Amino acid sequence: MILTVMFVSGKVYDYFQVPQNVFENFRSSFSKGNFLNRFIKGRFNFQKREVIS
């Protein structure tokens, strides 16, 4: 599963092969940033999207 995250800055990242349970826990977490830092960053491959404004 690909988890797409848009940051407040407007930057968009895709995180690849995120298990369904991690995806669901991220969506239901109180602090998305805290969850992202603890359980996603550094654990899954990612790619920054080019955002056309």
Sequence and secondary structure as in RCSB ss.txt:
>XXXX:A:sequence
MILTVMFVSGKVYDYFQVPQNVFENFRSSFSKGNFLNRFIKGRFNFQKREVIS
>XXXX:A:secstr
  EEEE TTS EEEE S  HHHHHHHHH S HHHHIIIIITTTS EEE     
